[in-house]
């Protein structure tokens, strides 16, 4: 099975924000633009997928194979076979496939590549002990891949339609034909038992990437769409113009840095456990992931930001920080992620924030009861830690601590990281971010949007680190942030309408064919979602979102100023230049809370400084006094 990109957090982001680009040929389909395209964002054309139902069915088979067969096998294989041996097997396997690369380089007229390939074969076969050691790379001899798919492309063959192949993953008609010819061009395929070598080498190589692939599958509401996008985007190997044209927005650039934050220890996920708990109100089970200390320790429940999954980068980065410092940690998915919406929410869609926060509180209570019953004397003080939308929800929890909350879990600490103060301002600002490319001239806009997505793909391929310079101007960085929100909103609308269709969407909702429906949904802003979806639905539940006071009590923390400032267990960690805050919000925080409760950083954008030591120390200080064992900290 071939996956064309690395499963780093930014690579997954690249999938999220690159809605399938491809060279524009007559075989490609384009979603019809809005009536007035000059006032709407129109994403680049998508790769033709006329047999989407078939492709999705094959991808479901591949997903099952990855999660149920390949991943368990890989765990055992990695335990038995050391990494250096696995790498050597991969090197040797590539060395054996020299004939196919050599033939294709010749057919493509790449004489320099043929020379380099021959030199690599000689070095690796002799000094590298049959190719087990990649000596040629150490000696800076260029390494390139060539196959019949590339040859057919150079000869002018059209790529044709998108195909999802069993075992081999994403492909197209041209490259599928190339795969067949590649097989017959491999001399080993004619001699038993040597034709099994290629399969064995492929399985060996996949064992080191399958965990990331499975996590990608688990975290994405529609992994097919994103995988198809990533493959299509990288398939033509077009080059981005990485030059910086125009001024930069520091807060937006810092916000993009949050995409780089995740766990550092590659063995951290080996200690994670995932279970599910029954939610009585829905009769369904909600999955959660947790790490418990071997002794009694404070447990921190992590509530993600808008649309995030419990296994996404920020969640795992925070969980690792907590666990390595003596805390137990539990992660759930955002109440705006389909995993939560479809299993733990009594609402058809997330609409009124206090209602949604209550459902999160109920879910955490059920999880806490299950863990406490199964691990007696292991759960100490309880704390809730939310970031972004999750931080807003954790502060809503804090407003109820002085009232009778029934049998819901009581928290001894509420840590809010980069919480919005006014949700309406936050989402309106992010809506405007998605519309940022409208500032470009209409005749240049499509080309510029395409190039910024190419930039992201190019940056992702280099495995960037926090603090790396990003060649993104103000419009580009804002657009990428807005597009991330827009795609989360797409998944929210699709999930909600597939379960409770309000009749707003004109396109039919079919799980096996989503392209046209997705194209329609992408035209809705978050404000449209509130007006056209949430408002009429909440009205049936007795909540009037056209009432200004109802909206204010559900979206503005200022309403709860007296309760929040009177709660000594509340801790806030914010950045002054956060894109979801304005100057009035920052002033309100400074003048409302005790200085000991608030840590304000000058910069960082929205979550962009989570990986910085000073911010991580502030997060840990927010949990001081809960009883974490000092000797567990490192």
C-alpha positions as CSV (number, residue, x, y, z in Angstrom):
1,X,0.0,0.0,0.0
2,X,1.5,3.3,-1.0
3,X,0.9,6.5,0.8
4,X,2.4,9.6,-0.9
5,X,3.0,11.8,2.1
6,X,4.5,11.6,5.5
7,X,2.1,11.4,8.4
8,X,3.4,14.4,10.4
9,X,0.9,16.9,11.8
10,X,1.6,19.4,9.1
11,X,1.3,16.8,6.4
12,X,-2.2,16.0,7.7
13,X,-2.9,19.8,7.8
14,X,-1.8,19.9,4.1
15,X,-4.5,17.4,3.4
16,X,-7.0,19.4,5.3
17,X,-6.4,22.6,3.4
18,X,-5.6,21.4,0.0
19,X,-9.0,20.2,-1.4
20,X,-7.6,18.1,-4.2
21,X,-5.6,20.0,-6.8
22,X,-4.6,18.6,-10.2
23,X,-3.4,19.8,-13.6
24,X,-6.3,21.3,-15.4
25,X,-7.1,19.0,-18.3
26,X,-10.5,18.4,-20.0
27,X,-11.0,15.3,-18.0
28,X,-11.1,17.2,-14.7
29,X,-14.4,18.3,-13.3
30,X,-15.0,21.8,-11.8
31,X,-17.7,22.6,-9.3
32,X,-20.0,25.3,-10.7
33,X,-19.1,28.7,-9.3
34,X,-21.5,30.8,-7.4
35,X,-23.7,33.2,-9.3
36,X,-21.4,36.1,-8.3
37,X,-18.0,34.4,-8.2
38,X,-16.2,37.7,-7.7
39,X,-17.6,37.8,-4.1
40,X,-17.0,34.2,-3.2
41,X,-13.9,32.0,-2.7
42,X,-13.7,29.4,-5.5
43,X,-11.2,26.6,-4.8
44,X,-9.2,25.1,-7.6
45,X,-10.6,22.3,-9.8
46,X,-10.7,18.8,-8.3
47,X,-9.5,15.5,-9.7
48,X,-12.2,13.7,-11.6
49,X,-13.8,10.9,-9.5
50,X,-16.8,9.6,-11.4
51,X,-16.7,6.2,-9.6
52,X,-16.5,7.7,-6.1
53,X,-18.9,5.0,-4.6
54,X,-16.6,2.2,-5.8
55,X,-13.5,4.0,-4.7
56,X,-14.9,4.6,-1.3
57,X,-15.9,1.0,-0.9
58,X,-12.3,-0.1,-1.8
59,X,-10.9,2.5,0.7
60,X,-13.1,1.0,3.4
61,X,-11.5,-2.4,2.7
62,X,-8.0,-0.8,2.8
63,X,-8.9,0.9,6.1
64,X,-10.0,-2.4,7.6
65,X,-6.8,-4.1,6.4
66,X,-4.6,-1.3,7.9
67,X,-6.3,-1.2,11.3
68,X,-7.2,-4.9,11.8
69,X,-4.3,-6.7,10.1
70,X,-1.3,-4.6,9.2
71,X,-1.1,-2.5,12.4
72,X,-1.2,-5.5,14.8
73,X,1.3,-7.4,12.6
74,X,3.5,-4.3,12.5
75,X,3.6,-4.0,16.3
76,X,4.8,-7.5,16.7
77,X,7.2,-7.2,13.8
78,X,8.8,-4.0,15.2
79,X,9.2,-5.7,18.5
80,X,11.1,-8.6,17.0
81,X,13.0,-6.8,14.2
82,X,15.2,-3.9,15.2
83,X,14.8,-0.6,13.4
84,X,18.3,-0.8,11.9
85,X,17.4,-4.2,10.4
86,X,14.1,-2.9,9.0
87,X,15.9,0.0,7.4
88,X,18.4,-2.3,5.9
89,X,15.8,-4.5,4.4
90,X,14.1,-1.5,2.9
91,X,17.5,-0.4,1.4
92,X,18.2,-3.9,0.0
93,X,14.7,-4.1,-1.5
94,X,15.2,-0.8,-3.3
95,X,18.5,-1.9,-4.6
96,X,17.0,-5.0,-6.1
97,X,14.5,-2.9,-8.1
98,X,17.3,-1.2,-9.9
99,X,16.4,-2.7,-13.4
100,X,13.0,-1.0,-13.4
101,X,14.3,2.4,-12.5
102,X,17.2,2.1,-15.0
103,X,14.9,1.1,-17.8
104,X,12.4,4.0,-17.1
105,X,15.2,6.6,-16.8
106,X,16.4,5.5,-20.2
107,X,12.8,5.6,-21.7
108,X,12.4,9.1,-20.3
109,X,15.8,10.2,-21.7
110,X,17.2,11.0,-18.2
111,X,20.8,10.0,-19.0
112,X,22.2,11.7,-15.9
113,X,19.8,9.8,-13.7
114,X,20.8,6.6,-15.4
115,X,24.4,7.3,-14.5
116,X,23.6,8.2,-10.9
117,X,21.4,5.0,-10.6
118,X,24.2,2.8,-11.9
119,X,26.7,4.4,-9.5
120,X,24.3,3.9,-6.6
121,X,23.9,0.2,-7.6
122,X,27.6,-0.3,-7.7
123,X,28.3,1.4,-4.3
124,X,25.4,-0.1,-2.4
125,X,25.9,-3.6,-3.8
126,X,29.6,-3.8,-3.0
127,X,30.4,-1.6,-0.1
128,X,26.8,-1.5,1.2
129,X,26.7,-5.4,1.4
130,X,24.1,-6.0,-1.2
131,X,22.3,-2.8,-0.6
132,X,21.6,-3.3,3.1
133,X,23.5,-0.1,3.8
134,X,22.8,3.0,1.7
135,X,26.4,4.1,1.2
136,X,25.5,6.0,-2.0
137,X,23.3,8.5,-0.1
138,X,26.1,9.0,2.4
139,X,28.4,9.9,-0.5
140,X,25.7,12.3,-1.9
141,X,24.9,10.4,-5.0
142,X,21.5,11.6,-6.0
143,X,18.5,9.3,-5.3
144,X,15.5,9.3,-7.6
145,X,12.6,7.1,-8.4
146,X,11.4,6.3,-11.9
147,X,8.5,4.0,-12.9
148,X,6.3,3.4,-15.9
149,X,3.7,5.7,-14.6
150,X,6.2,8.6,-14.9
151,X,7.3,7.3,-18.3
152,X,3.7,7.3,-19.6
153,X,3.2,10.8,-18.2
154,X,6.3,12.0,-20.1
155,X,5.1,10.4,-23.2
156,X,1.9,12.4,-23.0
157,X,-0.6,9.9,-21.6
158,X,-3.5,11.5,-19.7
159,X,-3.9,10.5,-16.1
160,X,-7.5,9.6,-16.5
161,X,-9.9,9.2,-13.5
162,X,-9.0,8.7,-9.9
163,X,-8.8,5.1,-8.7
164,X,-8.5,3.6,-5.2
165,X,-6.8,0.2,-5.5
166,X,-7.0,-2.6,-3.1
167,X,-3.7,-2.8,-1.1
168,X,-2.0,-0.2,-3.3
169,X,-4.1,2.7,-2.3
170,X,-4.7,5.9,-4.3
171,X,-3.9,5.9,-8.0
172,X,-5.2,6.7,-11.5
173,X,-5.7,4.9,-14.8
174,X,-2.3,5.9,-16.2
175,X,-0.3,4.9,-13.1
176,X,-2.3,1.7,-12.6
177,X,-1.2,0.7,-16.1
178,X,2.3,1.6,-15.1
179,X,2.1,-0.7,-12.0
180,X,1.3,-3.6,-14.3
181,X,4.2,-2.9,-16.6
182,X,6.5,-2.3,-13.5
183,X,5.7,-5.8,-12.3
184,X,6.7,-7.4,-15.6
185,X,9.8,-5.2,-15.9
186,X,11.1,-6.6,-12.5
187,X,13.3,-9.6,-13.3
188,X,12.5,-11.1,-9.8
189,X,8.9,-11.5,-10.8
190,X,9.8,-14.4,-13.1
191,X,11.5,-16.6,-10.6
192,X,10.0,-18.5,-7.7
193,X,10.2,-17.7,-4.8
194,X,11.9,-14.4,-5.5
195,X,8.7,-12.7,-6.7
196,X,7.7,-12.7,-3.0
197,X,10.6,-10.4,-2.2
198,X,8.8,-7.2,-3.4
199,X,5.8,-8.0,-1.2
200,X,8.0,-8.7,1.8
201,X,9.9,-5.4,1.4
202,X,6.7,-3.4,1.0
203,X,5.3,-5.0,4.2
204,X,8.6,-4.3,6.0
205,X,8.5,-0.6,4.9
206,X,4.9,-0.2,5.9
207,X,5.4,-1.3,9.4
208,X,7.1,2.0,10.3
209,X,4.4,4.2,8.8
210,X,1.2,2.3,9.6
211,X,0.7,3.8,13.0
212,X,0.6,7.3,11.5
213,X,-1.7,6.1,8.7
214,X,-4.1,4.5,11.2
215,X,-4.1,7.6,13.4
216,X,-4.9,9.7,10.2
217,X,-7.8,7.4,9.5
218,X,-9.1,7.6,13.0
219,X,-8.9,11.4,13.4
220,X,-10.5,12.4,10.1
221,X,-14.3,12.4,9.6
222,X,-13.7,11.6,6.0
223,X,-10.3,10.2,5.4
224,X,-11.1,9.2,1.8
225,X,-11.6,12.8,0.8
226,X,-8.4,14.0,2.4
227,X,-6.3,11.1,1.2
228,X,-7.6,11.6,-2.3
229,X,-6.8,15.3,-2.0
230,X,-3.2,14.7,-0.7
231,X,-2.5,12.1,-3.5
232,X,-4.0,14.2,-6.2
233,X,-2.2,17.3,-5.0
234,X,1.2,15.7,-5.0
235,X,0.6,13.5,-8.1
236,X,1.6,16.1,-10.7
237,X,4.6,17.2,-8.7
238,X,4.1,20.9,-9.6
239,X,6.4,23.5,-8.1
240,X,5.2,26.2,-5.8
241,X,6.5,29.8,-6.0
242,X,7.9,30.1,-2.5
243,X,8.8,33.8,-2.8
244,X,7.3,36.1,-0.3
245,X,5.2,38.9,-1.9
246,X,3.7,41.5,0.4
247,X,3.7,42.1,4.1
248,X,3.2,39.4,6.8
249,X,0.8,39.2,9.7
250,X,2.7,38.1,12.8
251,X,-0.3,36.8,14.7
252,X,-1.5,34.7,11.8
253,X,2.0,33.3,11.2
254,X,2.3,32.4,14.9
255,X,-1.1,30.7,14.8
256,X,0.1,28.5,11.9
257,X,2.9,27.4,14.2
258,X,0.4,25.5,16.3
259,X,0.2,22.9,13.5
260,X,3.7,21.8,14.5
261,X,2.9,21.1,18.1
262,X,2.5,17.4,19.0
263,X,4.1,14.8,21.2
264,X,7.9,14.3,20.9
265,X,8.6,10.8,22.3
266,X,7.9,8.3,19.6
267,X,7.0,5.7,22.2
268,X,4.4,8.0,23.9
269,X,1.5,6.4,22.0
270,X,2.6,2.9,23.1
271,X,1.3,3.7,26.6
272,X,-2.1,5.1,25.4
273,X,-5.3,3.2,25.9
274,X,-8.5,3.7,24.1
275,X,-11.9,2.6,25.4
276,X,-15.5,3.6,25.0
277,X,-18.2,4.6,27.5
278,X,-22.0,4.4,27.2
279,X,-23.7,7.7,27.1
280,X,-27.2,7.0,28.6
281,X,-29.0,9.9,26.9
282,X,-28.0,8.7,23.4
283,X,-27.6,4.9,24.0
284,X,-24.3,5.0,22.1
285,X,-20.7,4.7,23.1
286,X,-18.1,7.5,23.0
287,X,-14.5,6.6,22.5
288,X,-11.8,8.3,24.7
289,X,-8.0,7.9,25.1
290,X,-6.2,8.0,28.4
291,X,-2.8,7.6,30.1
292,X,-2.9,6.7,33.8
293,X,0.0,6.9,36.2
294,X,0.9,3.6,38.0
295,X,-0.1,5.2,41.3
296,X,-2.7,7.7,42.5
297,X,-2.3,11.0,40.6
298,X,-4.3,14.0,39.6
299,X,-6.2,13.3,36.3
300,X,-6.6,16.1,33.7
301,X,-9.4,15.9,31.2
302,X,-8.4,17.6,28.0
303,X,-11.2,19.3,25.9
304,X,-10.0,20.0,22.3
305,X,-10.6,23.1,20.2
306,X,-13.2,23.5,17.4
307,X,-13.6,20.2,15.4
308,X,-10.4,18.5,16.8
309,X,-10.1,14.8,17.4
310,X,-8.8,13.3,20.6
311,X,-5.7,11.9,18.7
312,X,-4.8,15.2,16.9
313,X,-1.5,16.9,17.5
314,X,-2.4,19.5,20.1
315,X,-4.2,17.0,22.2
316,X,-1.4,14.5,22.2
317,X,1.2,17.3,22.8
318,X,-0.7,18.5,25.9
319,X,-1.2,14.9,27.1
320,X,2.5,14.1,26.8
321,X,3.3,17.3,28.7
322,X,1.0,16.3,31.5
323,X,1.9,12.6,31.7
324,X,5.7,13.4,31.8
325,X,5.0,15.7,34.7
326,X,3.2,13.3,37.0
327,X,-0.4,13.7,35.9
328,X,-2.8,11.3,34.3
329,X,-4.5,12.5,31.2
330,X,-7.8,11.8,29.3
331,X,-8.6,13.0,25.8
332,X,-12.0,13.2,24.1
333,X,-12.9,14.6,20.7
334,X,-14.4,18.1,20.3
335,X,-18.1,18.4,20.7
336,X,-17.8,19.8,17.1
337,X,-16.2,16.6,15.8
338,X,-18.5,14.0,14.2
339,X,-17.2,11.4,16.7
340,X,-18.7,13.3,19.6
341,X,-21.7,14.6,17.6
342,X,-22.9,11.2,16.5
343,X,-22.4,9.4,19.8
344,X,-22.6,11.7,22.8
345,X,-24.8,14.6,21.7
346,X,-28.6,14.7,22.1
347,X,-28.7,17.5,19.6
348,X,-28.7,17.0,15.8
349,X,-26.1,19.7,15.5
350,X,-24.0,21.8,17.9
351,X,-25.7,25.1,18.2
352,X,-26.1,26.8,21.6
353,X,-22.8,26.7,23.5
354,X,-24.1,26.2,27.0
355,X,-26.1,23.1,25.8
356,X,-23.0,21.7,24.0
357,X,-20.9,22.3,27.1
358,X,-23.4,20.4,29.2
359,X,-23.1,17.4,26.9
360,X,-19.4,17.5,27.2
361,X,-19.7,17.6,31.0
362,X,-22.0,14.6,31.0
363,X,-19.6,12.6,28.8
364,X,-16.6,13.4,31.1
365,X,-18.7,12.3,34.1
366,X,-19.4,8.9,32.5
367,X,-15.8,8.5,31.6
368,X,-14.7,9.4,35.1
369,X,-17.1,6.9,36.7
370,X,-15.8,4.1,34.4
371,X,-12.2,4.8,35.1
372,X,-12.7,5.2,38.8
373,X,-14.5,1.8,38.9
374,X,-11.9,0.0,36.9
375,X,-8.8,1.7,38.5
376,X,-9.7,2.2,42.2
377,X,-7.4,4.6,44.1
378,X,-5.7,5.7,40.9
379,X,-7.6,8.9,40.2
380,X,-6.7,11.8,42.5
381,X,-7.9,15.4,42.1
382,X,-9.8,16.1,38.9
383,X,-8.9,19.0,36.6
384,X,-10.3,20.1,33.2
385,X,-8.0,21.7,30.6
386,X,-9.4,23.1,27.5
387,X,-7.9,25.0,24.6
388,X,-9.7,27.4,22.2
389,X,-13.3,26.3,22.0
390,X,-12.6,23.7,24.7
391,X,-11.2,26.4,26.9
392,X,-14.5,28.4,26.5
393,X,-16.4,25.2,27.5
394,X,-14.2,24.6,30.5
395,X,-14.9,28.1,31.8
396,X,-18.6,27.5,31.4
397,X,-18.1,24.5,33.7
398,X,-16.5,26.8,36.2
399,X,-19.6,29.0,36.2
400,X,-21.7,26.1,37.5
401,X,-19.5,25.0,40.4
402,X,-21.3,27.1,42.9
403,X,-24.7,25.7,41.8
404,X,-26.0,22.2,42.2
405,X,-24.9,20.4,39.1
406,X,-26.5,17.1,40.0
407,X,-24.2,14.1,39.8
408,X,-21.8,15.6,37.3
409,X,-18.1,15.4,38.0
410,X,-16.7,18.2,40.1
411,X,-13.4,19.7,39.1
412,X,-10.8,21.1,41.4
413,X,-9.1,23.2,38.7
414,X,-10.2,24.8,35.4
415,X,-7.3,25.6,33.0
416,X,-8.3,27.6,29.9
417,X,-5.7,28.0,27.1
418,X,-6.4,30.7,24.5
419,X,-10.1,30.8,25.2
420,X,-12.2,33.2,23.2
421,X,-14.1,35.8,25.3
422,X,-16.8,36.5,22.7
423,X,-17.5,33.6,20.4
424,X,-19.4,35.7,17.9
425,X,-16.4,37.9,17.4
426,X,-14.1,34.9,17.1
427,X,-16.1,33.1,14.4
428,X,-16.8,36.3,12.5
429,X,-13.1,37.1,12.4
430,X,-12.2,33.6,11.2
431,X,-15.0,33.9,8.5
432,X,-13.2,37.0,7.3
433,X,-9.9,35.1,7.2
434,X,-11.3,32.6,4.8
435,X,-12.5,35.5,2.6
436,X,-9.0,37.2,2.6
437,X,-8.2,36.2,-1.0
438,X,-11.0,38.5,-2.2
439,X,-8.4,41.3,-1.8
440,X,-6.6,39.8,-4.8
441,X,-7.6,40.9,-8.2
442,X,-10.3,38.6,-9.6
443,X,-8.2,37.6,-12.6
444,X,-5.3,36.5,-10.3
445,X,-7.2,35.0,-7.4
446,X,-7.5,31.4,-8.6
447,X,-3.8,31.2,-9.5
448,X,-2.8,32.7,-6.1
449,X,-5.0,30.4,-4.1
450,X,-3.6,27.4,-6.0
451,X,0.0,28.6,-5.3
452,X,-0.6,29.1,-1.5
453,X,-1.8,25.5,-1.4
454,X,1.2,24.4,-3.3
455,X,3.3,26.3,-0.7
456,X,1.8,24.3,2.1
457,X,2.4,21.0,0.4
458,X,6.1,22.0,-0.3
459,X,6.5,23.1,3.4
460,X,4.9,19.8,4.6
461,X,7.3,17.7,2.6
462,X,10.2,19.3,4.4
463,X,8.9,18.3,7.9
464,X,9.1,21.8,9.4
465,X,9.8,22.5,13.0
466,X,8.4,25.1,15.4
467,X,10.0,28.5,14.7
468,X,10.8,27.8,11.1
469,X,10.3,30.8,8.8
470,X,7.2,30.5,6.6
471,X,7.0,32.4,3.3
472,X,3.4,33.4,3.7
473,X,2.1,36.9,3.3
474,X,-0.9,38.3,5.2
475,X,-3.6,37.1,2.8
476,X,-2.0,33.7,2.4
477,X,-1.7,33.0,6.2
478,X,-5.1,34.2,7.0
479,X,-6.7,32.2,4.2
480,X,-5.0,29.0,5.4
481,X,-6.4,29.5,8.9
482,X,-9.8,30.3,7.6
483,X,-9.8,27.3,5.3
484,X,-9.0,25.0,8.2
485,X,-12.1,26.3,10.0
486,X,-14.2,26.0,6.8
487,X,-13.3,22.4,6.3
488,X,-14.2,21.6,9.9
489,X,-17.5,23.4,9.4
490,X,-18.0,21.3,6.2
491,X,-17.7,18.1,8.3
492,X,-20.1,19.5,11.0
493,X,-22.8,20.4,8.5
494,X,-22.5,17.1,6.6
495,X,-22.6,15.0,9.7
496,X,-25.6,16.9,11.2
497,X,-27.6,16.9,8.0
498,X,-27.0,13.2,7.3
499,X,-28.7,12.5,10.6
500,X,-31.3,15.3,10.7
501,X,-31.8,16.9,7.3
502,X,-33.3,20.4,7.8
503,X,-33.8,20.7,4.0
504,X,-31.3,23.6,3.7
505,X,-28.9,21.7,1.3
506,X,-30.0,21.4,-2.3
507,X,-27.7,18.5,-3.1
508,X,-28.7,15.0,-1.9
509,X,-26.8,13.5,1.1
510,X,-25.2,10.2,0.1
511,X,-22.4,8.7,2.1
512,X,-21.0,7.0,-1.0
513,X,-21.0,10.1,-3.2
514,X,-20.2,13.4,-1.4
515,X,-18.4,15.5,-3.9
516,X,-21.3,17.8,-5.0
517,X,-22.6,18.1,-1.5
518,X,-19.2,19.1,-0.2
519,X,-18.9,21.7,-2.9
520,X,-22.3,23.2,-1.9
521,X,-21.4,23.2,1.8
522,X,-18.1,25.0,1.2
523,X,-20.2,28.0,0.2
524,X,-21.6,28.4,3.7
525,X,-19.8,30.6,6.2
526,X,-20.0,30.1,10.0
527,X,-22.4,32.9,10.2
528,X,-24.6,31.1,7.6
529,X,-24.4,28.0,9.7
530,X,-25.8,29.9,12.7
531,X,-28.5,31.6,10.7
532,X,-29.6,28.8,8.4
533,X,-29.0,25.7,10.4
534,X,-28.5,26.3,14.1
535,X,-31.2,29.0,14.6
536,X,-34.2,27.1,13.1
537,X,-33.1,23.9,14.8
538,X,-32.6,25.4,18.3
539,X,-36.0,27.1,18.0
540,X,-37.6,23.7,17.9
541,X,-35.8,23.0,21.2
542,X,-37.1,26.3,22.8
543,X,-33.9,28.3,22.4
544,X,-34.3,31.6,20.4
545,X,-31.0,32.5,18.8
546,X,-32.5,35.7,17.4
547,X,-32.9,37.0,21.0
548,X,-29.8,39.2,21.7
549,X,-29.8,38.4,25.4
550,X,-30.0,34.6,24.8
551,X,-27.1,34.9,22.4
552,X,-25.1,37.1,24.8
553,X,-25.5,34.6,27.7
554,X,-24.4,31.8,25.5
555,X,-21.5,33.3,23.7
556,X,-19.9,36.0,25.9
557,X,-17.9,35.2,29.0
558,X,-18.5,38.8,30.3
559,X,-21.9,37.7,31.4
560,X,-20.3,35.4,34.0
561,X,-17.6,37.9,35.1
562,X,-18.6,37.8,38.8
563,X,-18.8,34.0,39.0
564,X,-15.5,33.5,37.2
565,X,-13.5,36.0,39.1
566,X,-14.9,34.6,42.3
567,X,-13.8,31.1,41.5
568,X,-10.2,30.7,42.8
569,X,-9.7,27.5,40.8
570,X,-9.9,29.2,37.4
571,X,-6.6,29.7,35.5
572,X,-6.3,31.5,32.1
573,X,-3.4,31.4,29.7
574,X,-3.7,33.8,26.8
575,X,-1.7,35.7,24.1
576,X,-2.3,39.4,23.6
577,X,-2.2,39.1,19.8
578,X,-4.6,36.1,19.7
579,X,-6.7,36.2,16.5
580,X,-9.9,35.3,18.4
581,X,-9.5,38.2,20.8
582,X,-9.7,42.0,20.4
583,X,-8.2,44.7,22.6
584,X,-11.4,45.0,24.6
585,X,-11.3,41.2,25.4
586,X,-7.8,41.4,26.6
587,X,-8.6,44.4,28.8
588,X,-11.5,42.6,30.3
589,X,-9.4,39.7,31.3
590,X,-6.7,41.9,32.8
591,X,-9.2,43.9,34.8
592,X,-11.5,41.1,35.9
593,X,-9.2,38.3,37.2
594,X,-6.7,38.2,39.9
595,X,-3.2,38.5,38.4
596,X,-2.3,35.1,40.0
597,X,-5.0,33.5,37.8
598,X,-3.9,34.9,34.5
599,X,-0.8,34.5,32.4
600,X,-0.6,36.8,29.4
601,X,2.0,36.4,26.8
602,X,2.8,39.2,24.4
603,X,2.9,37.1,21.3
604,X,1.9,33.6,20.1
605,X,-1.3,34.2,18.0
606,X,-3.8,31.5,18.6
607,X,-2.1,28.4,20.2
608,X,1.1,29.2,18.2
609,X,3.4,29.1,21.3
610,X,2.2,25.8,22.9
611,X,5.6,24.3,22.3
612,X,7.5,27.0,24.0
613,X,9.0,26.2,27.4
614,X,7.6,29.3,29.1
615,X,4.0,28.5,27.9
616,X,4.3,24.9,29.0
617,X,5.6,26.0,32.4
618,X,2.6,28.3,32.7
619,X,0.3,25.4,31.9
620,X,1.9,23.3,34.6
621,X,1.7,26.1,37.1
622,X,-2.0,26.3,36.4
623,X,-2.2,22.8,38.0
624,X,-0.1,23.5,41.0
625,X,-1.5,22.2,44.3
626,X,-3.4,19.3,42.8
627,X,-0.9,16.7,44.2
628,X,1.2,15.6,41.3
629,X,4.1,13.6,42.6
630,X,7.2,15.7,42.2
631,X,9.5,12.7,41.5
632,X,7.4,11.9,38.4
633,X,8.3,15.2,36.8
634,X,11.1,15.4,34.3
